[in-house]
Amino acid sequence: MTNNPRKTISRRFCVLQIVCSIVAVGGPATALAAPLDLLWQDPFATQGYIVPLGKTWTGAPNNLPRATLPEAKPFRKPQSLAALTAYALAHNPQTRVAWENLRASAAGIGVADAAFLPSLSLSANAVRSQSNTTAGFRIPVLNSSSESLSLTWVLYEFGLRAAQRDNALAQLYLSGFQNNQALNQVALTVTQNYYQVIGQKALVQSYRQTVREDRANLDAARLKQRSGMATIADVLQAKSALAQAVAQLLSAQATLRSDQAALAESCGLPPYNPIPVAPLNLHHLPPDITPRMAALVHLAVRNNPLVQEAAARILAARATLREDEAQGLPSLAFSMSAGKRFQNNLQPSENWALGFTLKVPLFTGFQQSYAIQEAQRQERSARASLNQEAQSIALTVAQDYQTVMGARSAARASQIAVESARASLAAIRAQYRVGLATMLNLLSAQATLTSAEQTRVQDITTAYTQLANLVNALGMIGLPRNEAGLPALGAGPKE
């Protein structure tokens, strides 16, 4: 039976018209979609997951992972800075994240090493098929199954796998230095919060003393008023000073509670977990720095994790460059396979093959050459970033060094100012009792003493905090004497 050529052409023309009509209906915006896709706008009802505009979306699954807060830990005695730092390094989530990333990078080296070994795979399939001939005869159902075992082994590739392993090793270095940076950052945060807490506790104690002194001034003003030696103005001035001191005390106590919550959080504890700490010794100055600033700068450039991480990025860029260069070179692989094929009730047939595959890249559309150029530029950028990071750390060390020295000198001067203000207050109080000084003189002396005590606390805590910043810039958690010549920072202030 022969087909009419005119009818065949007519049918094809009709199909072409239908396709063109579908594309025309879809319009220019949907012309890239398959013709039949244009018949249904949302066959899987995906818009059912959307809520009206302005409404809260409630489509979260029941098995969505939930965040958990750490368990509270009771402390029976005041904690030193060293103990809190050690606890934070083991329990702060930031150190856990960095450590898990380090473990993942270590597994990446195993992935790179696996490329040197052969790959072995087993495959099996079963097929039941039937077909008809053009003459109208039906071929019987054919049942067949086959199993095969194949091995592939890359023998030589001009250093591609070695470059990939070096890249994985560089990623391990990066994760290691990032882990060290996380440890330093957690230690720095704990130290800053620790001295913030003990400094704020000292301010609270100072405000309490001011409240007691202002209450005593009010009692003295009332007593002198009853005896006719003072006016109501003295009493009102004393009341105003007492109210202001109470307000400052309440504000300082609220700030202390906030600082205590920050300290608990930095240690990996709930913010409501109380942590007792030793009080700040206001008569003990922060330790002096014995090494010269230039020696500290060189030490920081050598040990700071940020500088080390920038150096490791150069190794990663170099490995990437070698990997891109090897991609354009020939590779030789060995392959071997063997299998059996079963068909209906016939005897199984066997097959095997051994072969070598040589792959020689000839033209990649200039992709390979541009990849090499990109890797070369990234390697140069990484070298520039290393120098930039080193200069930044050197500047940080120099600034922290000067800040520590200045704060220590200021703390020594503030101690003298406190002793002078305390002596002046005692003298004016004695003069006020005998009528040789006014209430305004007494309150002014009291305010001077309070301000001097606040300045002393701030200078001492600033010196300790800036010393912690210097430790962090040096790439250390503590300052051992045998390496930097500095006293150890971590035992907290002496009692």
C-alpha positions as a LaTeX table, in Angstrom:
\begin{tabular}{lrrr}
\hline
Residue & $x$ (\AA) & $y$ (\AA) & $z$ (\AA) \\
\hline
Met1 & 0.00 & 0.00 & 0.00 \\
Thr2 & 1.52 & 3.31 & $-1.06$ \\
Asn3 & 1.04 & 6.66 & 0.61 \\
Asn4 & $-0.20$ & 9.69 & $-1.29$ \\
Pro5 & 2.63 & 12.30 & $-1.21$ \\
Arg6 & 0.13 & 15.17 & $-1.38$ \\
Lys7 & $-1.76$ & 13.90 & 1.68 \\
Thr8 & 1.53 & 13.48 & 3.60 \\
Ile9 & 2.55 & 17.05 & 2.83 \\
Ser10 & $-0.90$ & 18.27 & 3.81 \\
Arg11 & $-0.74$ & 16.52 & 7.19 \\
Arg12 & 2.71 & 17.97 & 7.93 \\
Phe13 & 1.51 & 21.42 & 6.99 \\
Cys14 & $-1.46$ & 21.08 & 9.38 \\
Val15 & 0.84 & 20.05 & 12.25 \\
Leu16 & 3.06 & 23.01 & 11.51 \\
Gln17 & 0.05 & 25.31 & 11.59 \\
Ile18 & $-1.03$ & 23.90 & 14.98 \\
Val19 & 2.43 & 24.42 & 16.46 \\
Cys20 & 2.61 & 27.96 & 15.12 \\
Ser21 & $-0.84$ & 28.68 & 16.53 \\
Ile22 & 0.18 & 27.47 & 19.99 \\
Val23 & 3.31 & 29.63 & 19.94 \\
Ala24 & 1.28 & 32.60 & 18.76 \\
Val25 & $-1.23$ & 32.14 & 21.60 \\
Gly26 & 1.61 & 31.96 & 24.13 \\
Gly27 & 2.98 & 35.31 & 22.94 \\
Pro28 & 6.56 & 36.54 & 22.95 \\
Ala29 & 6.97 & 36.13 & 26.74 \\
Thr30 & 6.36 & 32.36 & 26.58 \\
Ala31 & 7.73 & 31.63 & 23.14 \\
Leu32 & 10.71 & 29.79 & 24.65 \\
Ala33 & 8.52 & 27.20 & 26.39 \\
Ala34 & 7.61 & 23.90 & 24.78 \\
Pro35 & 4.31 & 24.11 & 22.87 \\
Leu36 & 2.43 & 21.63 & 25.05 \\
Asp37 & 3.72 & 23.33 & 28.24 \\
Leu38 & 1.76 & 26.40 & 27.22 \\
Leu39 & $-1.57$ & 24.57 & 27.57 \\
Trp40 & $-1.37$ & 24.46 & 31.40 \\
Gln41 & $-0.25$ & 27.38 & 33.54 \\
Asp42 & 0.08 & 25.54 & 36.90 \\
Pro43 & $-0.57$ & 21.79 & 36.49 \\
Phe44 & 0.92 & 20.95 & 39.93 \\
Ala45 & $-1.02$ & 23.67 & 41.84 \\
Thr46 & 2.13 & 25.31 & 43.18 \\
Gln47 & 0.25 & 28.56 & 43.86 \\
Gly48 & $-1.54$ & 26.74 & 46.66 \\
Tyr49 & 1.58 & 27.20 & 48.79 \\
Ile50 & 1.29 & 30.99 & 48.55 \\
Val51 & $-0.65$ & 33.12 & 51.01 \\
Pro52 & $-2.36$ & 36.40 & 50.15 \\
Leu53 & $-0.22$ & 39.52 & 50.07 \\
Gly54 & 0.45 & 40.84 & 53.54 \\
Lys55 & $-0.43$ & 37.57 & 55.33 \\
Thr56 & 1.92 & 35.44 & 57.41 \\
Trp57 & 3.22 & 32.35 & 55.65 \\
Thr58 & 2.52 & 29.15 & 57.60 \\
Gly59 & 3.85 & 26.51 & 55.27 \\
Ala60 & 6.79 & 25.38 & 57.42 \\
Pro61 & 7.04 & 21.57 & 57.75 \\
Asn62 & 6.56 & 19.80 & 61.05 \\
Asn63 & 10.05 & 18.33 & 60.89 \\
Leu64 & 11.78 & 21.72 & 60.57 \\
Pro65 & 14.93 & 21.62 & 62.78 \\
Arg66 & 14.54 & 23.57 & 66.00 \\
Ala67 & 17.19 & 25.69 & 67.64 \\
Thr68 & 18.06 & 24.78 & 71.23 \\
Leu69 & 19.57 & 26.95 & 73.92 \\
Pro70 & 22.47 & 25.57 & 75.98 \\
Glu71 & 21.78 & 24.17 & 79.41 \\
Ala72 & 22.39 & 26.36 & 82.43 \\
Lys73 & 25.47 & 25.68 & 84.55 \\
Pro74 & 25.54 & 26.61 & 88.24 \\
Phe75 & 28.76 & 28.13 & 89.58 \\
Arg76 & 29.49 & 27.80 & 93.29 \\
Lys77 & 32.50 & 30.12 & 93.51 \\
Pro78 & 33.79 & 33.17 & 91.61 \\
Gln79 & 35.25 & 32.26 & 88.24 \\
Ser80 & 38.58 & 33.49 & 86.94 \\
Leu81 & 39.09 & 34.71 & 83.39 \\
Ala82 & 41.18 & 31.63 & 82.59 \\
Ala83 & 38.42 & 29.25 & 83.70 \\
Leu84 & 35.72 & 31.11 & 81.76 \\
Thr85 & 37.89 & 31.26 & 78.63 \\
Ala86 & 38.57 & 27.52 & 78.74 \\
Tyr87 & 34.86 & 26.81 & 79.18 \\
Ala88 & 33.92 & 29.15 & 76.32 \\
Leu89 & 36.42 & 27.61 & 73.91 \\
Ala90 & 34.73 & 24.23 & 74.43 \\
His91 & 31.09 & 25.36 & 74.48 \\
Asn92 & 30.70 & 28.48 & 72.35 \\
Pro93 & 28.83 & 27.67 & 69.08 \\
Gln94 & 31.31 & 29.76 & 67.09 \\
Thr95 & 34.17 & 27.40 & 67.95 \\
Arg96 & 31.97 & 24.39 & 67.18 \\
Val97 & 31.19 & 25.74 & 63.69 \\
Ala98 & 34.87 & 26.35 & 62.95 \\
Trp99 & 35.84 & 22.90 & 64.24 \\
Glu100 & 33.22 & 21.13 & 62.13 \\
Asn101 & 34.41 & 23.06 & 59.07 \\
Leu102 & 37.93 & 21.85 & 59.83 \\
Arg103 & 36.73 & 18.25 & 59.99 \\
Ala104 & 34.93 & 18.69 & 56.66 \\
Ser105 & 38.11 & 20.03 & 55.05 \\
Ala106 & 40.05 & 17.05 & 56.36 \\
Ala107 & 37.52 & 14.74 & 54.66 \\
Gly108 & 38.09 & 16.71 & 51.46 \\
Ile109 & 41.69 & 15.48 & 51.40 \\
Gly110 & 40.33 & 11.94 & 51.35 \\
Val111 & 38.16 & 12.85 & 48.38 \\
Ala112 & 41.26 & 14.09 & 46.52 \\
Asp113 & 43.27 & 10.99 & 47.46 \\
Ala114 & 40.51 & 8.73 & 46.13 \\
Ala115 & 41.19 & 10.02 & 42.60 \\
Phe116 & 44.50 & 8.07 & 42.58 \\
Leu117 & 42.68 & 4.76 & 43.01 \\
Pro118 & 40.71 & 2.83 & 40.35 \\
Ser119 & 36.92 & 2.87 & 40.31 \\
Leu120 & 35.02 & $-0.42$ & 40.20 \\
Ser121 & 31.31 & $-0.69$ & 39.39 \\
Leu122 & 28.78 & $-3.49$ & 38.98 \\
Ser123 & 25.73 & $-3.04$ & 36.77 \\
Ala124 & 22.77 & $-5.30$ & 36.07 \\
Asn125 & 19.60 & $-4.83$ & 34.04 \\
Ala126 & 16.56 & $-6.88$ & 33.05 \\
Val127 & 14.44 & $-6.13$ & 29.99 \\
Arg128 & 11.16 & $-7.58$ & 28.68 \\
Ser129 & 10.38 & $-6.36$ & 25.17 \\
Gln130 & 8.21 & $-7.09$ & 22.12 \\
Ser131 & 7.95 & $-5.45$ & 18.70 \\
Asn132 & 5.98 & $-5.80$ & 15.47 \\
Thr133 & 7.39 & $-5.86$ & 11.99 \\
Thr134 & 6.26 & $-3.59$ & 9.17 \\
Ala135 & 4.80 & $-6.66$ & 7.46 \\
Gly136 & 2.39 & $-7.20$ & 10.36 \\
Phe137 & 4.19 & $-10.11$ & 12.04 \\
Arg138 & 4.60 & $-10.07$ & 15.84 \\
Ile139 & 7.94 & $-11.13$ & 17.27 \\
Pro140 & 7.68 & $-13.23$ & 20.45 \\
Val141 & 8.31 & $-11.61$ & 23.82 \\
Leu142 & 12.01 & $-11.32$ & 24.53 \\
Asn143 & 13.29 & $-11.63$ & 28.12 \\
Ser144 & 16.89 & $-10.65$ & 28.64 \\
Ser145 & 19.17 & $-9.77$ & 31.51 \\
Ser146 & 22.82 & $-8.84$ & 31.74 \\
Glu147 & 25.39 & $-8.27$ & 34.44 \\
Ser148 & 28.75 & $-6.62$ & 33.99 \\
Leu149 & 31.73 & $-5.58$ & 36.10 \\
Ser150 & 33.85 & $-2.66$ & 34.94 \\
Leu151 & 37.06 & $-1.07$ & 36.21 \\
Thr152 & 38.47 & 2.32 & 35.25 \\
Trp153 & 41.86 & 3.66 & 36.33 \\
Val154 & 43.45 & 6.94 & 35.32 \\
Leu155 & 47.15 & 6.14 & 34.88 \\
Tyr156 & 48.66 & 9.51 & 34.06 \\
Glu157 & 47.35 & 13.05 & 33.69 \\
Phe158 & 50.36 & 15.44 & 34.06 \\
Gly159 & 49.75 & 16.36 & 37.72 \\
Leu160 & 46.02 & 17.10 & 37.68 \\
Arg161 & 45.22 & 14.87 & 40.66 \\
Ala162 & 48.26 & 16.08 & 42.59 \\
Ala163 & 47.13 & 19.69 & 42.06 \\
Gln164 & 43.63 & 18.78 & 43.23 \\
Arg165 & 45.08 & 17.22 & 46.38 \\
Asp166 & 47.22 & 20.32 & 47.02 \\
Asn167 & 44.09 & 22.42 & 46.63 \\
Ala168 & 42.26 & 20.24 & 49.17 \\
Leu169 & 45.25 & 20.53 & 51.51 \\
Ala170 & 45.21 & 24.31 & 51.13 \\
Gln171 & 41.52 & 24.31 & 52.03 \\
Leu172 & 42.45 & 22.35 & 55.17 \\
Tyr173 & 45.00 & 25.04 & 56.03 \\
Leu174 & 42.36 & 27.71 & 55.53 \\
Ser175 & 39.90 & 25.90 & 57.79 \\
Gly176 & 42.63 & 25.38 & 60.39 \\
Phe177 & 43.55 & 29.05 & 60.52 \\
Gln178 & 39.86 & 29.99 & 60.55 \\
Asn179 & 39.45 & 27.65 & 63.51 \\
Asn180 & 42.30 & 29.44 & 65.29 \\
Gln181 & 40.73 & 32.79 & 64.46 \\
Ala182 & 37.43 & 31.62 & 65.94 \\
Leu183 & 39.21 & 30.55 & 69.13 \\
Asn184 & 40.98 & 33.92 & 69.38 \\
Gln185 & 37.76 & 35.80 & 68.74 \\
Val186 & 35.84 & 33.86 & 71.40 \\
Ala187 & 38.67 & 34.37 & 73.90 \\
Leu188 & 38.72 & 38.09 & 73.09 \\
Thr189 & 34.96 & 38.42 & 73.49 \\
Val190 & 35.01 & 36.60 & 76.84 \\
Thr191 & 37.86 & 38.81 & 78.05 \\
Gln192 & 36.11 & 42.01 & 77.00 \\
Asn193 & 32.84 & 40.95 & 78.63 \\
Tyr194 & 34.66 & 39.77 & 81.75 \\
Tyr195 & 36.34 & 43.11 & 82.37 \\
Gln196 & 33.15 & 44.92 & 81.42 \\
Val197 & 31.33 & 43.01 & 84.16 \\
Ile198 & 33.91 & 43.51 & 86.90 \\
Gly199 & 34.31 & 47.14 & 85.88 \\
Gln200 & 30.57 & 47.71 & 86.01 \\
Lys201 & 30.44 & 45.99 & 89.40 \\
Ala202 & 33.05 & 48.45 & 90.65 \\
Leu203 & 30.94 & 51.34 & 89.31 \\
Val204 & 27.86 & 49.95 & 91.06 \\
Gln205 & 29.84 & 49.77 & 94.30 \\
Ser206 & 30.98 & 53.36 & 93.77 \\
Tyr207 & 27.40 & 54.53 & 93.20 \\
Arg208 & 26.28 & 52.72 & 96.35 \\
Gln209 & 28.94 & 54.50 & 98.33 \\
Thr210 & 27.77 & 57.80 & 96.80 \\
Val211 & 24.18 & 57.04 & 97.83 \\
Arg212 & 25.34 & 56.39 & 101.41 \\
Glu213 & 27.35 & 59.58 & 101.43 \\
Asp214 & 24.46 & 61.65 & 100.01 \\
Arg215 & 22.08 & 60.13 & 102.53 \\
Ala216 & 24.48 & 61.10 & 105.30 \\
Asn217 & 24.68 & 64.62 & 103.83 \\
Leu218 & 20.88 & 64.84 & 103.87 \\
Asp219 & 20.77 & 63.75 & 107.52 \\
Ala220 & 23.40 & 66.33 & 108.39 \\
Ala221 & 21.52 & 69.07 & 106.53 \\
Arg222 & 18.29 & 68.24 & 108.37 \\
Leu223 & 20.08 & 68.24 & 111.72 \\
Lys224 & 21.65 & 71.63 & 111.03 \\
Gln225 & 18.30 & 72.99 & 109.87 \\
Arg226 & 16.68 & 71.99 & 113.14 \\
Ser227 & 19.43 & 73.73 & 115.08 \\
Gly228 & 19.11 & 76.85 & 112.92 \\
Met229 & 22.54 & 76.53 & 111.37 \\
Ala230 & 21.26 & 75.76 & 107.82 \\
Thr231 & 18.35 & 76.72 & 105.60 \\
Ile232 & 15.80 & 74.63 & 103.75 \\
Ala233 & 17.88 & 75.17 & 100.61 \\
Asp234 & 20.60 & 72.90 & 102.02 \\
Val235 & 18.04 & 70.17 & 102.63 \\
Leu236 & 16.58 & 70.47 & 99.14 \\
Gln237 & 20.05 & 70.39 & 97.56 \\
Ala238 & 20.89 & 67.25 & 99.56 \\
Lys239 & 17.60 & 65.60 & 98.53 \\
Ser240 & 18.25 & 66.38 & 94.86 \\
Ala241 & 21.77 & 64.94 & 95.04 \\
Leu242 & 20.47 & 61.79 & 96.76 \\
Ala243 & 17.76 & 61.27 & 94.14 \\
Gln244 & 20.28 & 61.69 & 91.34 \\
Ala245 & 22.67 & 59.21 & 92.99 \\
Val246 & 19.87 & 56.64 & 93.39 \\
Ala247 & 18.94 & 57.02 & 89.70 \\
Gln248 & 22.57 & 56.54 & 88.67 \\
Leu249 & 22.78 & 53.45 & 90.89 \\
Leu250 & 19.67 & 51.90 & 89.33 \\
Ser251 & 20.96 & 52.59 & 85.83 \\
Ala252 & 24.35 & 51.08 & 86.66 \\
Gln253 & 22.69 & 47.96 & 88.09 \\
Ala254 & 20.65 & 47.51 & 84.89 \\
Thr255 & 23.82 & 47.86 & 82.81 \\
Leu256 & 25.53 & 45.30 & 85.03 \\
Arg257 & 22.76 & 42.78 & 84.44 \\
Ser258 & 23.07 & 43.34 & 80.70 \\
Asp259 & 26.85 & 42.86 & 80.85 \\
Gln260 & 26.41 & 39.67 & 82.86 \\
Ala261 & 24.06 & 38.31 & 80.18 \\
Ala262 & 26.65 & 39.11 & 77.48 \\
Leu263 & 29.36 & 37.32 & 79.47 \\
Ala264 & 27.18 & 34.22 & 79.85 \\
Glu265 & 26.36 & 34.20 & 76.13 \\
Ser266 & 30.02 & 34.49 & 75.12 \\
Cys267 & 30.79 & 31.49 & 77.34 \\
Gly268 & 28.19 & 29.38 & 75.55 \\
Leu269 & 25.63 & 29.64 & 78.36 \\
Pro270 & 22.05 & 31.00 & 78.44 \\
Pro271 & 22.01 & 34.78 & 78.95 \\
Tyr272 & 20.12 & 34.34 & 82.21 \\
Asn273 & 22.85 & 32.09 & 83.68 \\
Pro274 & 24.56 & 34.00 & 86.54 \\
Ile275 & 28.35 & 33.82 & 86.64 \\
Pro276 & 30.06 & 34.98 & 89.84 \\
Val277 & 33.37 & 36.77 & 89.24 \\
Ala278 & 36.02 & 38.23 & 91.51 \\
Pro279 & 35.81 & 42.01 & 92.03 \\
Leu280 & 38.15 & 44.39 & 90.27 \\
Asn281 & 41.16 & 45.33 & 92.39 \\
Leu282 & 41.26 & 49.09 & 92.04 \\
His283 & 44.69 & 49.28 & 93.70 \\
His284 & 46.37 & 46.99 & 91.16 \\
Leu285 & 47.43 & 48.42 & 87.82 \\
Pro286 & 47.36 & 46.35 & 84.62 \\
Pro287 & 50.66 & 44.60 & 83.79 \\
Asp288 & 53.29 & 46.52 & 81.93 \\
Ile289 & 54.49 & 45.50 & 78.44 \\
Thr290 & 58.19 & 44.68 & 78.34 \\
Pro291 & 58.88 & 43.91 & 74.63 \\
Arg292 & 59.34 & 46.74 & 72.19 \\
Met293 & 56.54 & 47.52 & 69.75 \\
Ala294 & 58.60 & 46.44 & 66.73 \\
Ala295 & 59.11 & 42.98 & 68.23 \\
Leu296 & 55.37 & 42.64 & 68.83 \\
Val297 & 54.62 & 43.67 & 65.24 \\
His298 & 56.90 & 40.96 & 63.84 \\
Leu299 & 55.39 & 38.43 & 66.24 \\
Ala300 & 51.87 & 39.30 & 65.10 \\
Val301 & 52.73 & 39.11 & 61.40 \\
Arg302 & 54.11 & 35.62 & 61.99 \\
Asn303 & 51.40 & 34.21 & 64.30 \\
Asn304 & 48.15 & 36.04 & 63.56 \\
Pro305 & 45.58 & 33.59 & 62.07 \\
Leu306 & 44.30 & 36.20 & 59.61 \\
Val307 & 47.76 & 36.60 & 58.12 \\
Gln308 & 48.25 & 32.84 & 58.06 \\
Glu309 & 44.89 & 32.41 & 56.35 \\
Ala310 & 45.88 & 34.96 & 53.70 \\
Ala311 & 49.11 & 33.02 & 53.11 \\
Ala312 & 47.17 & 29.77 & 52.77 \\
Arg313 & 45.01 & 31.37 & 50.10 \\
Ile314 & 48.16 & 31.80 & 48.00 \\
Leu315 & 48.75 & 28.05 & 48.22 \\
Ala316 & 45.16 & 27.42 & 47.17 \\
Ala317 & 45.49 & 29.81 & 44.22 \\
Arg318 & 48.71 & 28.14 & 43.09 \\
Ala319 & 47.10 & 24.70 & 43.28 \\
Thr320 & 44.15 & 25.97 & 41.25 \\
Leu321 & 46.55 & 27.34 & 38.63 \\
Arg322 & 48.35 & 23.99 & 38.33 \\
Glu323 & 44.99 & 22.26 & 38.11 \\
Asp324 & 43.83 & 24.50 & 35.26 \\
Glu325 & 47.12 & 24.00 & 33.42 \\
Ala326 & 46.86 & 20.23 & 33.75 \\
Gln327 & 43.30 & 20.28 & 32.41 \\
Gly328 & 44.66 & 21.16 & 28.97 \\
Leu329 & 47.21 & 18.30 & 28.89 \\
Pro330 & 46.68 & 14.71 & 27.70 \\
Ser331 & 45.49 & 11.97 & 30.04 \\
Leu332 & 45.81 & 8.19 & 29.85 \\
Ala333 & 43.28 & 5.84 & 31.44 \\
Phe334 & 42.95 & 2.06 & 31.60 \\
Ser335 & 39.56 & 0.32 & 31.48 \\
Met336 & 38.46 & $-3.28$ & 31.83 \\
Ser337 & 35.00 & $-4.85$ & 31.78 \\
Ala338 & 33.44 & $-8.30$ & 31.77 \\
Gly339 & 29.85 & $-9.50$ & 31.81 \\
Lys340 & 27.20 & $-12.04$ & 30.88 \\
Arg341 & 23.92 & $-11.71$ & 29.00 \\
Phe342 & 20.97 & $-14.06$ & 29.48 \\
Gln343 & 18.19 & $-14.17$ & 26.87 \\
Asn344 & 15.06 & $-16.35$ & 27.20 \\
Asn345 & 16.22 & $-19.97$ & 27.67 \\
Leu346 & 19.31 & $-19.68$ & 25.50 \\
Gln347 & 22.83 & $-20.20$ & 26.72 \\
Pro348 & 24.32 & $-17.06$ & 28.25 \\
Ser349 & 26.72 & $-15.04$ & 26.22 \\
Glu350 & 29.90 & $-13.65$ & 27.70 \\
Asn351 & 31.83 & $-10.51$ & 26.87 \\
Trp352 & 34.96 & $-8.81$ & 28.09 \\
Ala353 & 37.06 & $-5.85$ & 27.09 \\
Leu354 & 40.44 & $-4.35$ & 27.89 \\
Gly355 & 41.50 & $-0.97$ & 26.64 \\
Phe356 & 43.45 & 2.23 & 27.07 \\
Thr357 & 41.97 & 5.67 & 26.52 \\
Leu358 & 44.14 & 8.59 & 25.52 \\
Lys359 & 42.48 & 11.98 & 25.75 \\
Val360 & 44.21 & 14.91 & 24.08 \\
Pro361 & 42.39 & 18.28 & 24.34 \\
Leu362 & 42.71 & 20.16 & 21.08 \\
Phe363 & 40.33 & 23.11 & 21.35 \\
Thr364 & 38.07 & 24.22 & 24.20 \\
Gly365 & 36.78 & 27.45 & 22.73 \\
Phe366 & 39.54 & 29.37 & 24.56 \\
Gln367 & 37.95 & 28.35 & 27.87 \\
Gln368 & 41.14 & 26.72 & 29.13 \\
Ser369 & 43.39 & 29.66 & 28.35 \\
Tyr370 & 41.04 & 32.08 & 30.08 \\
Ala371 & 40.80 & 29.76 & 33.09 \\
Ile372 & 44.61 & 29.82 & 33.37 \\
Gln373 & 44.66 & 33.61 & 33.10 \\
Glu374 & 41.98 & 33.86 & 35.81 \\
Ala375 & 43.95 & 31.56 & 38.14 \\
Gln376 & 47.14 & 33.58 & 37.55 \\
Arg377 & 45.38 & 36.82 & 38.47 \\
Gln378 & 43.83 & 35.24 & 41.54 \\
Glu379 & 47.25 & 34.04 & 42.70 \\
Arg380 & 48.64 & 37.57 & 42.33 \\
Ser381 & 45.61 & 38.97 & 44.13 \\
Ala382 & 46.17 & 36.51 & 46.99 \\
Arg383 & 49.81 & 37.65 & 47.32 \\
Ala384 & 48.69 & 41.29 & 47.45 \\
Ser385 & 46.04 & 40.40 & 50.04 \\
Leu386 & 48.70 & 38.79 & 52.23 \\
Asn387 & 50.73 & 42.00 & 52.30 \\
Gln388 & 47.60 & 44.04 & 52.92 \\
Glu389 & 46.57 & 41.82 & 55.84 \\
Ala390 & 50.08 & 41.98 & 57.32 \\
Gln391 & 50.08 & 45.79 & 57.18 \\
Ser392 & 46.62 & 45.91 & 58.75 \\
Ile393 & 47.68 & 43.65 & 61.63 \\
Ala394 & 50.87 & 45.66 & 62.13 \\
Leu395 & 48.82 & 48.85 & 62.43 \\
Thr396 & 46.43 & 47.18 & 64.87 \\
Val397 & 49.31 & 46.04 & 67.09 \\
Ala398 & 50.87 & 49.50 & 67.06 \\
Gln399 & 47.58 & 51.18 & 67.97 \\
Asp400 & 46.71 & 48.68 & 70.70 \\
Tyr401 & 50.23 & 49.01 & 72.13 \\
Gln402 & 49.92 & 52.78 & 72.43 \\
Thr403 & 46.38 & 52.50 & 73.83 \\
Val404 & 47.49 & 50.06 & 76.54 \\
Met405 & 50.42 & 52.24 & 77.54 \\
Gly406 & 48.23 & 55.34 & 77.62 \\
Ala407 & 45.44 & 53.66 & 79.60 \\
Arg408 & 47.92 & 52.30 & 82.13 \\
Ser409 & 49.40 & 55.76 & 82.67 \\
Ala410 & 45.91 & 57.23 & 82.94 \\
Ala411 & 44.94 & 54.59 & 85.51 \\
Arg412 & 47.97 & 55.49 & 87.63 \\
Ala413 & 47.00 & 59.16 & 87.48 \\
Ser414 & 43.36 & 58.43 & 88.27 \\
Gln415 & 44.39 & 56.60 & 91.45 \\
Ile416 & 46.11 & 59.74 & 92.65 \\
Ala417 & 43.02 & 61.78 & 91.70 \\
Val418 & 40.76 & 59.47 & 93.75 \\
Glu419 & 42.96 & 59.74 & 96.83 \\
Ser420 & 43.04 & 63.53 & 96.50 \\
Ala421 & 39.26 & 63.79 & 96.01 \\
Arg422 & 38.61 & 61.52 & 99.00 \\
Ala423 & 40.84 & 63.64 & 101.23 \\
Ser424 & 39.19 & 66.82 & 99.94 \\
Leu425 & 35.71 & 65.43 & 100.69 \\
Ala426 & 36.71 & 64.49 & 104.23 \\
Ala427 & 38.06 & 68.00 & 104.85 \\
Ile428 & 35.00 & 69.77 & 103.45 \\
Arg429 & 32.66 & 67.48 & 105.42 \\
Ala430 & 34.46 & 68.45 & 108.63 \\
Gln431 & 34.21 & 72.12 & 107.67 \\
Tyr432 & 30.49 & 71.74 & 106.94 \\
Arg433 & 29.85 & 70.37 & 110.43 \\
Val434 & 31.27 & 73.50 & 111.99 \\
Gly435 & 29.71 & 75.88 & 109.46 \\
Leu436 & 32.86 & 76.73 & 107.49 \\
Ala437 & 31.56 & 75.16 & 104.25 \\
Thr438 & 28.21 & 75.16 & 102.46 \\
Met439 & 26.10 & 72.25 & 101.26 \\
Leu440 & 27.01 & 73.21 & 97.71 \\
Asn441 & 30.71 & 72.80 & 98.57 \\
Leu442 & 30.01 & 69.41 & 100.12 \\
Leu443 & 27.98 & 68.14 & 97.16 \\
Ser444 & 30.58 & 69.43 & 94.70 \\
Ala445 & 33.32 & 67.55 & 96.56 \\
Gln446 & 31.19 & 64.42 & 96.58 \\
Ala447 & 30.55 & 64.70 & 92.82 \\
Thr448 & 34.29 & 65.17 & 92.21 \\
Leu449 & 35.05 & 61.98 & 94.14 \\
Thr450 & 32.40 & 60.00 & 92.26 \\
Ser451 & 33.70 & 61.23 & 88.91 \\
Ala452 & 37.29 & 60.38 & 89.89 \\
Glu453 & 36.28 & 56.86 & 90.93 \\
Gln454 & 34.40 & 56.33 & 87.65 \\
Thr455 & 37.43 & 57.52 & 85.69 \\
Arg456 & 39.72 & 55.17 & 87.59 \\
Val457 & 37.47 & 52.17 & 86.92 \\
Gln458 & 37.18 & 53.05 & 83.24 \\
Asp459 & 40.94 & 53.53 & 82.82 \\
Ile460 & 41.79 & 50.22 & 84.50 \\
Thr461 & 39.20 & 48.22 & 82.57 \\
Thr462 & 40.20 & 49.96 & 79.32 \\
Ala463 & 43.83 & 48.98 & 79.90 \\
Tyr464 & 42.85 & 45.34 & 80.45 \\
Thr465 & 40.52 & 45.33 & 77.44 \\
Gln466 & 43.10 & 46.90 & 75.14 \\
Leu467 & 45.66 & 44.41 & 76.41 \\
Ala468 & 43.23 & 41.66 & 75.36 \\
Asn469 & 42.93 & 43.30 & 71.92 \\
Leu470 & 46.72 & 43.25 & 71.68 \\
Val471 & 46.74 & 39.56 & 72.60 \\
Asn472 & 44.23 & 38.87 & 69.85 \\
Ala473 & 46.29 & 40.80 & 67.29 \\
Leu474 & 49.35 & 38.77 & 68.27 \\
Gly475 & 47.42 & 35.62 & 67.44 \\
Met476 & 47.44 & 34.28 & 71.00 \\
Ile477 & 44.86 & 33.28 & 73.55 \\
Gly478 & 47.30 & 33.85 & 76.42 \\
Leu479 & 50.64 & 35.61 & 76.70 \\
Pro480 & 53.26 & 33.12 & 77.97 \\
Arg481 & 56.43 & 34.64 & 79.39 \\
Asn482 & 58.76 & 32.34 & 77.49 \\
Glu483 & 57.54 & 33.50 & 74.06 \\
Ala484 & 56.56 & 37.15 & 74.19 \\
Gly485 & 58.09 & 38.29 & 77.45 \\
Leu486 & 54.69 & 39.47 & 78.60 \\
Pro487 & 52.93 & 38.44 & 81.83 \\
Ala488 & 50.22 & 35.86 & 81.34 \\
Leu489 & 46.79 & 37.32 & 80.72 \\
Gly490 & 44.03 & 35.01 & 81.84 \\
Ala491 & 44.15 & 34.81 & 85.62 \\
Gly492 & 42.17 & 38.01 & 85.99 \\
Pro493 & 43.01 & 40.86 & 88.34 \\
Lys494 & 44.78 & 40.03 & 91.56 \\
Glu495 & 42.84 & 40.20 & 94.77 \\
\hline
\end{tabular}
